[in-house]
Amino acid sequence: MGGSYDVIVVGAGWYGLAAAKAYLHMHPYSKLAILEAGESCGGTWSRNRLYPSLKSNNCVGTYEFPDFPMSEEIYGLKPPSHIPGAVLFRYLTDYARYYGILDMIQFHTRVDLVQPSGDGWRLLVTGPRGVKPIETDRLIIATGLTNTPNIPCYPGLKTFGAPFFHVRDFCQEMQAIRGVKSAVVVGGGKSAFDTAYALVEDGTEVDMVIRSKGRGPAWISPLWSRYSKSF
């Protein structure tokens, strides 16, 4: 960690990996690093966010890089299957390894500050060895639109006494809530439905709370093979 680079990519999800691969294809001798705050690549599909029932709402063949197909021989999926989260994590890791960028990822490395520095950028990052500065000529931000959890603040939360967490941490909290009789899921997006489904499968009674002034629940599409029957 630390030092000077030709290009820094922040984030090792879909777009961070694709950006790094594309840049090295155009500039193969560049010194490049990918800074990733998590323990593995994949972003939403990283290892620490996976739980058994998690799947993509995309079907096989619609959620892959065009130059790295998700082949049935390797990943064992047939259309119109929805892609399990574990398969997506493996796929993105395989992609990074195949194109030689996996070893360029600095995991457990958080970017705390970005400042202009001459014709480039100066970053202050926190990693396994502490805080270090990094200089780079070019900077690619690939942290996603929703990388910071939106956690509401409710009256009485400090004395609530029961587990309260964002769905981003659902995997880490599964043991703490395993076997609970009831749970409340706030929200109506895909992750809310994923969480509610996982809880119901574990025998929990679930109430979903969706605010009336929002956009309402997300539309959950049927399988690709059933589209013709839906319209």
Residue frames as qw, qx, qy, qz and C-alpha x, y, z in Angstrom:
[[0.000, 0.888, 0.460, 0.000, 0.00, 0.00, 0.00],
 [0.212, -0.837, 0.116, 0.491, 1.15, 3.53, -0.61],
 [0.512, -0.095, 0.567, 0.639, 3.35, 4.74, -3.45],
 [0.276, 0.521, -0.168, -0.790, 2.63, 6.16, -6.87],
 [0.540, 0.281, 0.787, 0.097, 0.44, 4.75, -9.66],
 [0.028, 0.062, 0.535, 0.842, -0.62, 5.53, -13.19],
 [0.511, -0.317, -0.347, -0.719, -4.24, 4.78, -12.32],
 [0.114, -0.001, 0.840, -0.530, -6.21, 3.88, -9.21],
 [0.475, -0.324, -0.596, -0.560, -9.62, 2.20, -9.35],
 [0.246, -0.161, 0.638, -0.711, -11.77, 2.51, -6.22],
 [0.766, 0.102, 0.311, -0.554, -14.11, -0.46, -5.86],
 [0.027, -0.280, 0.923, 0.263, -13.83, -4.08, -7.00],
 [0.614, 0.349, 0.582, -0.405, -17.41, -4.73, -8.07],
 [0.691, 0.523, 0.478, 0.145, -18.74, -5.18, -11.61],
 [0.363, 0.923, 0.042, 0.124, -17.67, -1.76, -12.87],
 [0.318, -0.828, 0.449, 0.111, -14.39, -1.53, -11.02],
 [0.698, -0.145, 0.655, 0.253, -13.21, -4.85, -12.42],
 [0.620, 0.634, 0.415, 0.202, -14.40, -3.96, -15.92],
 [0.113, 0.987, -0.113, -0.003, -12.71, -0.56, -15.78],
 [0.461, -0.652, 0.569, 0.197, -9.41, -2.07, -14.64],
 [0.720, 0.131, 0.634, 0.250, -9.53, -4.74, -17.33],
 [0.495, 0.807, 0.286, 0.151, -10.38, -2.24, -20.08],
 [0.069, -0.960, 0.258, 0.087, -7.69, 0.22, -18.99],
 [0.536, -0.481, 0.649, 0.246, -4.99, -2.44, -18.94],
 [0.712, 0.407, 0.534, 0.203, -6.12, -3.67, -22.34],
 [0.362, 0.912, 0.092, 0.172, -5.48, -0.18, -23.73],
 [0.053, 0.838, -0.461, 0.289, -2.40, 0.54, -21.57],
 [0.936, -0.120, -0.331, 0.019, -0.86, -2.86, -20.72],
 [0.630, 0.168, -0.418, 0.632, 2.28, -1.46, -19.09],
 [0.248, -0.684, 0.065, -0.683, 0.51, 0.88, -16.69],
 [0.219, 0.021, -0.803, 0.554, 0.94, 0.60, -12.95],
 [0.512, -0.393, -0.303, -0.701, -2.61, 0.04, -11.69],
 [0.085, -0.036, -0.870, 0.484, -4.18, -0.78, -8.34],
 [0.464, -0.501, -0.500, -0.533, -7.74, -1.46, -7.25],
 [0.037, -0.194, 0.639, -0.743, -8.65, -0.34, -3.74],
 [0.585, -0.358, -0.605, -0.406, -11.41, -2.38, -2.12],
 [0.346, -0.513, 0.428, -0.659, -12.70, -1.79, 1.40],
 [0.913, -0.172, 0.086, -0.361, -14.13, -5.31, 1.68],
 [0.591, -0.441, 0.671, 0.076, -12.46, -8.67, 2.04],
 [0.534, 0.138, 0.759, 0.346, -13.18, -9.88, -1.50],
 [0.108, 0.122, -0.398, -0.903, -14.17, -8.62, -4.92],
 [0.046, -0.405, -0.892, -0.197, -17.75, -8.65, -6.18],
 [0.205, -0.249, 0.000, -0.947, -19.32, -5.58, -4.58],
 [0.707, -0.179, 0.090, -0.678, -22.93, -6.54, -3.86],
 [0.961, 0.050, -0.227, -0.148, -21.94, -10.15, -4.54],
 [0.196, 0.602, -0.694, 0.344, -18.81, -10.21, -2.38],
 [0.518, -0.036, -0.844, 0.135, -18.25, -13.16, -0.08],
 [0.108, -0.116, -0.666, 0.729, -19.20, -11.43, 3.16],
 [0.431, 0.120, 0.086, -0.890, -22.65, -10.44, 1.83],
 [0.510, 0.034, -0.743, -0.431, -23.82, -13.87, 0.71],
 [0.512, -0.106, 0.680, -0.514, -26.49, -15.96, 2.39],
 [0.389, 0.033, 0.910, 0.142, -27.95, -19.30, 1.20],
 [0.416, 0.622, 0.661, -0.060, -31.13, -18.09, -0.53],
 [0.053, 0.752, -0.105, -0.649, -29.65, -14.98, -2.18],
 [0.597, 0.315, 0.602, 0.426, -30.10, -14.86, -5.95],
 [0.045, -0.189, 0.253, 0.948, -29.91, -12.25, -8.67],
 [0.528, 0.532, 0.447, -0.487, -33.14, -11.04, -10.21],
 [0.413, 0.611, -0.480, -0.476, -31.39, -11.53, -13.55],
 [0.965, 0.090, 0.219, -0.111, -31.50, -14.80, -15.44],
 [0.660, -0.264, 0.523, 0.469, -28.55, -16.74, -16.83],
 [0.508, 0.390, 0.509, 0.575, -27.28, -15.09, -19.99],
 [0.042, 0.879, 0.281, 0.383, -28.42, -11.58, -19.06],
 [0.422, -0.890, 0.162, -0.066, -25.94, -10.78, -16.28],
 [0.846, -0.179, 0.263, 0.428, -22.41, -11.35, -17.51],
 [0.060, -0.702, 0.369, 0.606, -19.52, -9.71, -19.33],
 [0.787, 0.542, -0.040, -0.293, -19.73, -10.24, -23.10],
 [0.476, 0.624, -0.617, 0.060, -16.09, -11.32, -23.26],
 [0.022, 0.251, -0.895, 0.370, -16.42, -13.76, -20.34],
 [0.653, -0.224, -0.406, -0.599, -19.61, -15.84, -20.70],
 [0.505, -0.318, 0.638, -0.487, -21.09, -17.63, -17.70],
 [0.505, 0.205, -0.756, -0.363, -20.87, -21.07, -19.28],
 [0.868, -0.278, -0.053, -0.407, -23.03, -23.96, -18.14],
 [0.848, 0.164, -0.449, 0.229, -20.00, -26.28, -18.10],
 [0.343, 0.295, -0.510, 0.731, -18.25, -24.19, -15.46],
 [0.220, -0.184, 0.387, -0.876, -21.09, -22.71, -13.42],
 [0.005, -0.192, -0.977, 0.095, -23.76, -25.40, -13.85],
 [0.300, 0.477, 0.421, -0.711, -26.68, -23.10, -14.63],
 [0.228, 0.321, 0.760, 0.517, -29.22, -23.38, -17.42],
 [0.247, -0.061, -0.091, -0.963, -31.58, -20.66, -18.72],
 [0.003, 0.776, 0.060, 0.628, -33.88, -19.33, -17.37],
 [0.674, -0.437, -0.465, 0.372, -32.37, -19.93, -13.93],
 [0.155, -0.956, 0.098, -0.227, -31.84, -16.97, -11.63],
 [0.614, 0.433, -0.507, 0.422, -28.17, -16.78, -10.67],
 [0.710, -0.606, -0.303, 0.193, -27.29, -17.65, -7.04],
 [0.133, -0.969, 0.202, -0.043, -25.21, -15.08, -5.20],
 [0.692, -0.473, 0.488, 0.242, -22.42, -17.60, -4.59],
 [0.730, 0.367, 0.432, 0.381, -22.14, -18.21, -8.34],
 [0.248, 0.934, 0.073, 0.246, -21.89, -14.47, -9.03],
 [0.427, -0.828, 0.354, 0.085, -19.13, -14.12, -6.44],
 [0.760, -0.146, 0.540, 0.333, -17.24, -17.00, -8.06],
 [0.595, 0.653, 0.355, 0.305, -17.83, -15.61, -11.55],
 [0.070, 0.984, -0.079, 0.143, -16.51, -12.13, -10.72],
 [0.558, -0.659, 0.476, 0.165, -13.49, -13.59, -8.93],
 [0.771, 0.149, 0.523, 0.332, -12.81, -15.83, -11.93],
 [0.421, 0.859, 0.187, 0.225, -13.09, -12.78, -14.21],
 [0.188, -0.939, 0.288, -0.008, -10.54, -10.86, -12.16],
 [0.684, -0.397, 0.570, 0.222, -8.19, -13.84, -12.09],
 [0.745, 0.419, 0.450, 0.258, -8.54, -14.59, -15.82],
 [0.377, 0.862, 0.080, 0.330, -7.63, -11.05, -16.84],
 [0.668, 0.135, -0.315, 0.661, -4.77, -10.78, -14.35],
 [0.090, -0.633, 0.080, -0.765, -6.25, -8.09, -12.13],
 [0.758, -0.548, -0.342, -0.085, -7.01, -10.12, -9.01],
 [0.733, -0.209, -0.229, 0.605, -3.47, -9.63, -7.69],
 [0.214, 0.369, 0.026, 0.904, -3.80, -5.89, -8.25],
 [0.465, -0.692, -0.324, -0.447, -6.64, -5.59, -5.73],
 [0.188, 0.229, -0.637, 0.711, -5.74, -4.25, -2.29],
 [0.510, -0.542, -0.624, -0.239, -8.44, -5.63, 0.00],
 [0.526, -0.662, -0.406, 0.348, -9.41, -4.17, 3.38],
 [0.376, -0.085, 0.069, 0.920, -8.32, -0.78, 2.04],
 [0.063, 0.830, 0.542, -0.113, -10.65, 2.19, 2.53],
 [0.338, 0.398, 0.132, 0.843, -10.26, 5.54, 0.77],
 [0.264, -0.647, -0.511, 0.501, -10.71, 8.31, 3.34],
 [0.026, 0.828, 0.014, -0.559, -9.71, 11.39, 1.36],
 [0.645, 0.391, 0.421, 0.504, -9.19, 12.41, -2.27],
 [0.077, -0.856, -0.012, 0.512, -7.46, 15.68, -3.19],
 [0.648, 0.748, -0.040, 0.139, -6.17, 17.21, -6.43],
 [0.618, -0.600, 0.313, 0.401, -2.39, 17.01, -6.61],
 [0.158, -0.406, 0.576, 0.692, -0.70, 18.70, -9.56],
 [0.473, 0.203, -0.530, -0.674, -2.00, 16.98, -12.69],
 [0.482, -0.091, -0.868, -0.082, -3.20, 13.98, -10.69],
 [0.655, -0.588, -0.174, -0.443, -4.68, 12.97, -7.38],
 [0.133, 0.344, -0.783, 0.502, -3.57, 12.32, -3.83],
 [0.738, -0.384, -0.424, -0.358, -5.47, 9.72, -1.81],
 [0.189, -0.437, 0.711, -0.518, -5.35, 9.03, 1.89],
 [0.783, -0.080, -0.517, -0.335, -6.23, 5.39, 2.52],
 [0.508, -0.473, 0.605, -0.390, -6.58, 3.15, 5.56],
 [0.788, 0.216, -0.544, -0.193, -5.47, -0.45, 5.14],
 [0.902, -0.293, -0.301, 0.095, -4.14, -3.39, 7.15],
 [0.672, -0.014, -0.232, 0.703, -0.90, -1.50, 7.87],
 [0.196, -0.595, -0.303, 0.718, -2.51, 1.78, 8.84],
 [0.325, 0.889, 0.217, -0.237, -2.96, 5.10, 7.07],
 [0.545, -0.186, 0.438, 0.690, -0.89, 5.84, 3.98],
 [0.337, 0.700, -0.054, -0.627, -0.91, 8.40, 1.13],
 [0.645, 0.206, 0.643, 0.358, -1.15, 7.30, -2.51],
 [0.150, 0.596, -0.226, -0.756, -0.40, 9.39, -5.59],
 [0.565, 0.311, 0.735, 0.209, -2.02, 8.61, -8.94],
 [0.059, -0.108, 0.403, 0.907, -2.19, 10.24, -12.36],
 [0.464, -0.184, -0.489, -0.716, -5.72, 9.00, -13.00],
 [0.239, 0.004, 0.779, -0.580, -8.58, 8.04, -10.70],
 [0.448, -0.191, -0.667, -0.564, -11.60, 5.85, -11.50],
 [0.370, -0.113, 0.599, -0.701, -14.41, 5.81, -8.92],
 [0.546, -0.059, -0.716, -0.431, -16.46, 2.60, -9.06],
 [0.062, -0.059, 0.789, -0.608, -18.07, 2.47, -5.64],
 [0.107, -0.470, -0.856, -0.185, -21.65, 2.28, -6.89],
 [0.203, -0.545, -0.193, -0.790, -24.66, 4.48, -6.21],
 [0.706, -0.571, -0.095, -0.409, -25.74, 2.82, -2.95],
 [0.657, 0.204, -0.613, 0.389, -22.49, 1.81, -1.28],
 [0.013, -0.192, 0.554, -0.810, -23.40, 3.77, 1.87],
 [0.191, -0.434, -0.880, 0.017, -26.30, 2.14, 3.78],
 [0.266, -0.424, -0.077, -0.862, -29.36, 4.32, 4.40],
 [0.379, -0.276, -0.829, 0.304, -30.31, 3.52, 7.99],
 [0.294, -0.717, -0.265, -0.574, -33.35, 5.34, 9.45],
 [0.158, 0.136, -0.650, 0.731, -33.21, 6.71, 12.99],
 [0.489, -0.531, -0.571, -0.392, -36.27, 5.76, 15.03],
 [0.363, -0.604, 0.341, -0.622, -37.28, 7.04, 18.49],
 [0.830, -0.355, 0.316, -0.291, -36.47, 4.46, 21.16],
 [0.815, 0.433, -0.385, 0.021, -33.86, 2.68, 19.07],
 [0.158, 0.572, -0.684, 0.425, -31.22, 2.82, 21.81],
 [0.437, -0.207, 0.704, -0.520, -33.47, 0.91, 24.20],
 [0.761, 0.188, -0.336, -0.523, -35.00, -1.40, 21.59],
 [0.593, -0.415, 0.660, -0.200, -32.93, -4.34, 22.78],
 [0.863, 0.241, 0.444, 0.017, -33.32, -6.52, 19.67],
 [0.535, -0.082, 0.482, 0.689, -31.07, -6.81, 16.60],
 [0.341, 0.877, 0.205, -0.270, -31.36, -3.78, 14.29],
 [0.446, -0.375, 0.534, 0.613, -29.23, -3.65, 11.16],
 [0.456, 0.584, -0.272, -0.614, -29.08, -2.80, 7.47],
 [0.950, 0.239, 0.141, -0.145, -29.66, -5.56, 4.93],
 [0.463, 0.723, -0.499, 0.111, -26.05, -5.10, 3.83],
 [0.078, -0.481, 0.793, -0.365, -25.05, -6.84, 7.06],
 [0.864, -0.104, -0.009, -0.492, -27.69, -9.57, 6.88],
 [0.821, 0.232, -0.511, 0.104, -25.11, -12.30, 6.31],
 [0.269, 0.341, -0.644, 0.629, -23.13, -11.31, 9.42],
 [0.412, -0.218, 0.403, -0.788, -26.29, -11.08, 11.53],
 [0.701, -0.039, -0.561, -0.439, -27.87, -14.38, 10.48],
 [0.502, -0.063, -0.799, 0.326, -26.68, -16.31, 13.53],
 [0.030, 0.022, 0.480, -0.876, -28.00, -13.60, 15.88],
 [0.549, 0.112, 0.063, -0.826, -31.51, -13.78, 14.39],
 [0.410, 0.065, -0.868, -0.273, -31.72, -17.47, 13.57],
 [0.298, -0.331, -0.882, 0.157, -34.90, -18.95, 15.00],
 [0.124, 0.134, 0.307, -0.934, -36.57, -15.63, 15.89],
 [0.282, 0.482, 0.812, -0.170, -40.37, -15.76, 15.88],
 [0.305, 0.874, 0.379, 0.001, -41.02, -12.41, 14.21],
 [0.459, -0.223, 0.201, 0.836, -39.18, -9.73, 12.27],
 [0.302, 0.869, 0.248, -0.303, -39.88, -6.42, 10.55],
 [0.568, 0.084, 0.405, 0.712, -38.35, -5.56, 7.18],
 [0.116, 0.809, 0.167, -0.551, -38.42, -1.87, 6.25],
 [0.041, 0.499, -0.543, -0.674, -38.43, -1.20, 2.51],
 [0.783, 0.396, 0.363, -0.314, -39.88, -2.51, -0.72],
 [0.360, 0.700, -0.541, -0.296, -36.87, -3.08, -2.96],
 [0.809, 0.228, -0.536, -0.081, -35.26, -6.30, -4.09],
 [0.299, 0.296, -0.755, 0.502, -33.06, -6.62, -1.01],
 [0.478, -0.175, 0.425, -0.748, -36.13, -6.22, 1.22],
 [0.892, 0.096, -0.126, -0.422, -37.90, -9.07, -0.56],
 [0.643, 0.344, -0.660, 0.180, -34.72, -11.18, -0.47],
 [0.001, 0.292, -0.703, 0.648, -34.41, -10.68, 3.28],
 [0.671, -0.072, 0.256, -0.692, -38.09, -11.34, 3.95],
 [0.870, 0.203, -0.370, -0.254, -37.94, -14.54, 1.91],
 [0.471, 0.329, -0.737, 0.357, -34.85, -15.78, 3.75],
 [0.246, -0.222, 0.603, -0.726, -36.52, -15.12, 7.11],
 [0.802, 0.034, 0.050, -0.594, -39.77, -16.84, 6.13],
 [0.777, 0.278, -0.563, -0.048, -37.81, -19.85, 4.91],
 [0.281, 0.248, -0.756, 0.537, -36.31, -20.01, 8.41],
 [0.355, -0.489, -0.793, 0.081, -39.78, -20.08, 10.00],
 [0.142, -0.275, -0.312, 0.898, -40.00, -16.41, 10.95],
 [0.179, 0.795, 0.579, 0.008, -43.22, -14.39, 10.69],
 [0.382, -0.058, 0.157, 0.909, -42.34, -11.25, 8.72],
 [0.175, 0.874, 0.389, -0.232, -44.04, -7.85, 8.46],
 [0.494, 0.208, 0.263, 0.802, -42.86, -5.60, 5.62],
 [0.042, -0.814, -0.304, 0.493, -43.19, -1.85, 6.16],
 [0.434, 0.298, 0.418, 0.741, -43.27, 0.29, 3.00],
 [0.023, -0.444, -0.249, 0.860, -43.77, 4.05, 3.35],
 [0.420, 0.693, 0.578, -0.096, -46.78, 5.49, 1.58],
 [0.168, 0.924, -0.079, -0.335, -44.86, 8.50, 0.23],
 [0.362, -0.450, 0.691, 0.435, -42.22, 6.40, -1.49],
 [0.389, 0.342, -0.591, -0.618, -42.30, 4.60, -4.81],
 [0.899, -0.041, 0.088, -0.427, -43.96, 1.52, -3.41],
 [0.777, -0.263, 0.559, 0.123, -42.71, -2.04, -3.68],
 [0.047, 0.482, -0.685, -0.544, -40.43, -3.08, -6.53],
 [0.851, 0.263, -0.092, -0.444, -42.02, -5.09, -9.32],
 [0.485, -0.353, 0.796, 0.081, -40.84, -8.69, -9.07],
 [0.564, 0.416, -0.449, -0.554, -40.72, -10.07, -12.60],
 [0.952, -0.019, 0.256, -0.169, -41.57, -13.68, -13.45],
 [0.639, -0.252, 0.591, 0.424, -39.06, -16.07, -14.96],
 [0.091, 0.439, -0.499, -0.742, -37.90, -15.28, -18.48],
 [0.002, -0.094, -0.937, -0.335, -39.66, -18.36, -19.83],
 [0.040, 0.605, 0.766, -0.213, -42.98, -17.02, -18.55],
 [0.028, -0.343, 0.042, 0.938, -42.76, -13.52, -20.02],
 [0.176, -0.104, -0.662, -0.721, -44.98, -14.41, -22.97],
 [0.326, -0.510, -0.794, -0.059, -47.74, -15.38, -20.56],
 [0.277, -0.479, -0.431, 0.713, -47.50, -12.12, -18.62],
 [0.080, 0.357, -0.117, -0.923, -48.55, -9.68, -21.31]]
